[in-house]
Amino acid sequence: MKWLLRKCGRCGEYTILNATCPRCGGSTKVPHPAPLTLDDRYLRYKLEMRRASLPNHSSKKRDQLRGS
């Protein structure tokens, strides 16, 4: 699937189909997360990356639920 919307990594400006930001000249990336399906062979790694990007308080809650 091709995404039209792009986001500048430097200034946060959104643009459509530009590889560079028209405002600051920084590189852009697709702001949408990768699709998540249960039959994906890389699901474990994607979930680890998402959990790592969450704020620290969520890992504390997860530890409390586990009884650690």
N, C-alpha and C positions, 0 to 999 in steps of 0.2 A: 504494500500500500504506500502511496506517495503522499507525504504530508506537505502542505503548502506553507504553513506557518513556521517561521524560524525565529529564534531568540538570540540576541547578542549576548555573548558571555561576559563582555566587558561592561556595558552600560545597562543591559537588561531591556533594551528597545526591541520591539517585535517588528518583523518585516515579512514580506511574502516572497519566497523563492530567491532571495539574495544570499549569496555565499558570504558577503561582507556587509557589515552594518552601514547604512547610509548616513548615520549620525556621527559615529566615531571611527569607522573603518575596521572594527574588531571582527573576529570570525563569529559566525552564527552556527547554531545547532538546532535540531528538532526538539521542541520543548515537551513533546508527548512521551510518556513512558512506553517501553516496549510492551507489546501485548502479552498477557499472562494467561496461558491455558494449562489445564491440569495434565494434559498428555505431552507437555513440553519436556524434552530430555534435559534441558538446562534449568528447569524450574527451581531446583534446590539453590543454584547459584544466584538466580534472579532474586529469590526471597532473601538470601543472605545480604545481597547488595541493598535491597530495600530496607531491611531491618537495620543495617549499618547506617543508613542515611536518616533514620528517625532520631528525634531528640533523645538525650540520655535518660530522661524520666521514664520513657516507655520501657527501657530495659530494666529499670528498677522495679516497675510494676510487674513485669514478667517474672523477675526473680522472687518477688513477694508471693505471686501466685503459685510458684513452684515450691515455696517453703524454704528457700535458701536464706 
